[in-house]
Amino acid sequence: MQAAHYVGGAFLPNDPATTTFPLVDPVDGSTVGQVPEATRETVDAAVRAARDALDGTWGATSPEERSAALHRIADEIQARFDAFVDAEVSDTGKPRELAATVDIPRAIGNFRAYADLLYGRPEQSYSTSVPGWSGSGQALNYTVRRPLGVVAVISPWNLPLLLLTWKVAPALAAGNTVVAKPSEETPSTATLLAEAIDAAGLPAGAFNLVHGHGTNAAGAFLTSHPDVDAIAFTGESATGSAIMREAANHLTPVSFELGGKNAAVIFADADLEAAVEGTVRSAFTHSGQICLCTERVYVERSRYEEFVSLLGARARELTDYGPMISAAHRDKVLSYYRLAVEEGATVVAGGKAPHFGDRRDEGFYVEPTVLTGLPQHARTVQEEVFGPVCHIAPFDTEEEAVRLANDSRYGLAATVWTRDLSRAHRVAPRIDAGIVWVNCWNLRDLRTPFGGVKDSGIGREGGTYSLDFFSEPVNVCIQV
């Protein structure tokens, strides 16, 4: 898949004068393509095209027309399903089954969900008594919603298509135009999405795509642009802070889904086999490169040793796992493995780079890793690693479990494992997290709010929460 900018309804040619950077396969470290680096002029052209579409054909569309357009986009993704899977696997190195059963179907689902949400959405109205005014002494107040305008969408490399469409779909549904910039590590499915949107017949400029890096490059050019009306970003907390500083210059609204150092709390009465298997999923899916993954596990002391033994054994059994996204990220994760040992950790499983005896040895793999023995203040317990690693510690009381789970500057997600329904209802609301799963992990209903607290984000995505962010309420008051 050859990455290309898509601006004003056309793919820009990658001529020899275009600055490019290599696209690297994380499985074996080989260079598989070149990606164009957007200049400030390219970003300006994309924002201008988005503004023109907002003032023109796309801005005049009805909710019914936008709903039909989103369904057409979903159809076009479905028609290219295998190509999307190939591109996702090539860019990220994730197992093909994961891309084919989660990432691409969810992208299709994102467009269909927001297409359907446009129908039957209620608007508020109030009959207001105004004694002493001329006429009937009554007024009618009702609320309508207008699009924010040109929206910048910045998406990460871990779930490239899923998280890009999670923002693009509601932004378009609400009537905005979009300029998207995917991660420089994963440009391919974004380019395919531009093809699908083009084939779906959206007006030129409704969706635009630019590639490039973030700092002092395409990402910064876009988020600091004075004609961008809103920014939706998923990525690291530090990057979110930098974007927020730029957005403050123009008072640009932001929606951020940022990092996580997510906790699992496992009580003695839990189904231990289910808790172990659930933690295998929550700690090691996509090699831990999901913001929702569990990196801190707290187990009631009477079941602690048993749980450590079972989870360590399961981690050692894992073979079908993908690489880190890049050599730099692999080195970062391995540096945390070394730091954990320096801090006094016991390595129950993993802890190093694996040896396969094939081309993967040139790639960016690290072993699924289970640690114990660290104090709560250790850096490895407090800092987001974003790799296939978790640290397990014991607790003695429910109060202690909640305190440990909340002892983090992050607050994205958590899991609670217990058979006691009353305990589940007591504990879950007390955990500082935007979403708490009980006896499961990553079970999502796209209508529900999604986002974090503390350093894990600002705002909520999902269902009408996304539509609310991407639109502005306007109250109309009419004296009757």
C-alpha positions, 0 to 999 in steps of 0.5 A: 500500500503506497501512502499518499496525501488526500486533499480536496477530493484527490490524491496528491502525486508523490513526485521525486521532489516530495520529502519521504520517510521509510515505512518499516515492517516491525516483524523483521525490520525491513523497509517496505515503502516510503511515506510522504511528509506533509509540508505546512503548505500541504496542511494549509491546502487540506484545511482550506479544502475542508473549509470550502466543503463546509461552506459548500456541498457538505455543509448543506447536507441533511442528517439523512444524507450524511447517514447514507454517506456513512453507510456507503463508507462502511460498504466500501471498507467491507468491499476492501476487507482483505486489503485493509487486513493486509495493510493493518498487519503490515503496518503493525505486525499484529496477528492477522486474526486480531486485525480481521476480527477486531480492527477492521470489523470495528471500523465498519461498525463505527461508521454504521453506528454513527449513521444510525445514531443520526436518526431519532436523536431527541432535541430539547424544548421548553415552554416558558412563561413570561408574565408581563410581556406583550402577546401571549406571555409565553415563549418557546425555547428549543435547541438545535445542534450545528457542526463545530467546523473543520476538525483535526483528527490525530490518531495513534499507531496501536489501533490505526484504523479503529481509532481513526474511524472512531473519531472520523465517523462521528465528526462527519455524522455531525456535519463537520469536515475533517483533516486527519493525520495518522501516526507516521508508523501506520499510514496504510489503512488511513490511505485505504480509508481515503480511497473508500471515502472517495469511492463513497462519493463524499464531496471534495474536501469533506475528508482530507488526509495528510501524512507526517510526523508530529513535532515541528511537522504535519501534526504540529502544523495541523493542531496549531492551525488558526482555521481548525475549529476542534481537535480530537486526539488519541495518544500519549499524555505528554503529546496531549499536553503539547497539543493543548498548549497549541490549542490554547492559543486559539481556544480550540476545543479538544477531545483527548484519549490519552495514556493509561496504567490500568489496574486489575483488582482480583478478590479471593472469591473470584473465579480464578481461572476466569480472572487469569484468562481475562488478565492474559487478554488484558495484559498481553493482547496486541503485545500490551500496546493498547491504552486499555491494557492492564499493567498493574494487578492487585490480588487478595493475599489468600489467592496471590501465590496461586494467581502469580503461578498460574499467570506466569505459566500462561505468559510463558505459553504464549507464542502467537504475539506480535512485535513492538511497533518500532525499534525505539519502542522495543528498546523503551520496553526492554529498558523498563524490564531492566529497570524493574530488575534494578528496582528489585522485581522478581521476573516470573515470566519473560523479561527479555527479547525472544529468540525465534531462529527466523526473520522475526529475530530482526524485528522488534519483539519482547517477551510477555512479562510478569513481575512481582516484588516491587513497591507501589512507588517504583517507576515500573509500577507508576509509569506507562510501559505500553508493552506486554508486561504486568506487575502483581502485588497482594492486598488484604482489604477492600479499602486497600485494593481501592487505594492501590488501584487509585494510586496512579496519575492515570485513570483510563480503565480498570477491571474488577474480578469478584463473584460478590455482586454487592462488592462489585457495585461498591468497588467499581464506582470508587475506582478512578477510571473512565471505564471499569469492567467487572469479570470481563475486559474490553467488552464495549458498547459503542453507545456508552461513554469512553474516556479517562480521568486525571492524565488519561484524557479530557472528555468522552467519546462514544454514542451521543457523547461524541456527537455532542463534542463534535457539535455546538448547541444553539438555543432558539427562543421565540416569543409566541 
